[in-house]
Amino acid sequence: MEPNAMIENLTSILNCQIETITKLTDVQQKMYAQVRSRSWEGIEGFVARAENLAREFSTLDKQCFLALQKINPYSDEPVDFETFIAQCTKEDAAELRKLYADLKRKVFRSKIENDVFNTYVGHARSLMEGMVDAVITENKTAFYTNTGAPTSAPAGSFLIDKSF
């Protein structure tokens, strides 16, 4: 493939990746806002859209990898982005580095959004599990020691604090 065509192809792929990851981050933020406000309508739509955007980004990433491999198709070692940039002119290299840095920054931001959402959901889940466990435990018959402390002793050994 001609070097200028390769540069145009990679520039196009990087721009598409930036656009896709920006959309994904927006969906993540909207989904997090929906969950925080306990508005469950449409949450499945956000999840489906996020999954589709993640698949689209993965496809674009594979296209970028395959485009780079066309530089030296018969080599056993893959060609990475920096190896390709080293072969470009200074102007082209600067533009590609700028796009690549923007992409890395947006991917990092998306990962942070995902971590925040997962932490929030995990905390909410553990809080709910604790509440459910407390309710279920209170519904069961409780056993106490002679000092009033709860115990999990078998039913065969308990003290009745009542005289007949």
N, C-alpha and C positions, 0 to 999 in steps of 0.2 A: 504494500500500500504506500502511496506517495506520502512524504512527510507532512505536507500541508493538509492533505485529506485526513491523515491520522490526527493532527492537531485539532482540526474542525470536529472530527468525530468525538474525540475525548472532551473537547469543550462542550459539545452538545450533551454528552452523557453526564458530565459534571453539573451542568445547568439543570438537567432533568432531575438528578439526584438531589440537588439543593432545593428545588421546587417541591419534590416529594417529601423530603425530610421536614421541610417547613410546614407542609400540610399535616404531616403526622404529628408534629409537635402541637399544632393548633388543636387537632382532634384530642390529643392527650390532655391538654389544658381544659378543654370543654368537658371531657369525660370526668376529670377530677372535680371540676366545679359542680357538675350534676350530682356526683356522689356526695360531695360535702353538703350540698343543699337538700339531700335526701329526695331528689327528684329522679325517680326511677324510669319515667317515661322516656323512651328513646335511647336508653343506655345500651341496649343490644345493638342498635344502629351504629353507635359510636364505636363499640367493640369491633363490629364487622368492618367498619370503614378503616379502623386502625390496622386490622389484620390485612386488609387489601393493600393499604399503603405500604405496610412492611414487606409484603410479597413483591410489590412493584419496585421498592427500593432494592431488595435482594436481586431481582432480575437485572436492574440497571447496574448493580455492582458486578454481577457476572459478565454483563456486556463489556464493562470497562476492563475487567481482567482478560477476557478473550481478545479485545482490541489490542491490548498491550502485548499479548502473546503472538500476534501477527507480525510483530517487529522481527522476531527471530523464531520462526515456528519450528525449526529443527533442533533447537537447543533443549537440553534436558533441564536447564535452570530457567525458572520463570522470570520474565522481565517485570520489574516493579515500576511504580510511578516515577520515582526519583531517577532510575536508570534512563527512562525515556526522556525526562526533562533535561538530563545532562546532554542529550543529543540535540536539543532544540536551540533556537536562537535566544538571545537574552530577553527580547521582547515577549516571545511566545512562552518562554519559561516563566517569566514574571507573571503573565496572565494566568497560566495554568496553576502556578503556586498559589496565587491569590484565590482562585476558585477552590482549589483543594483545601486551603486553610479555612475558607468560609464553610465548606462542607464539613470538615472535622469539627469546627466550632458548633455547628448546628446539630451534628450527630451527638456531640457531648451534651448539649442542652436537652436533646430528646431523651438521652439516657438518664439525666437528672430528673426530668419530669416523670419518667417511668419509675425511678427509684422512690420518688416522693409519693406517687400514687400507691405503689406496692407497700410502702411503709404505713401509709394511712389505712389501707385496707387490712393489712396484717394486724395493726393495732386495734382497729374496730372489731375484727374477727376474734382476737384474744379477749377483748372486753366483753363481747357477747357470749363467748364460751364460758367466761368466768361467771357472768350473770346467770346463764342457764344452769351451770353446775351448782351455783348457790341455791337456785330455786329447786332443782331436783333433789339436792341433799336435804333441804328443809322438808320436802314431802316424804322422805324416807323416815323410818323410825330411828330416832337418835338414841345413843347410849351414852351415859355419863358416869364418871368415876364418883366415889363418895365425896370428893372435894368439888364436884360440879364441872370438871373439865370434860369435854367431849372425848369419846374413845371409840375405837372400832373393834371392840371386843366381841367375841361370838355371843350369840343370844343365850347361851347356857350359863354365862357368868355375869349376872347383873344384880344390882341392888335396888330393892324397892323401898322408897322413902315414905312408907305409909304403914301404919300398924292396923291390923284387922282385929 
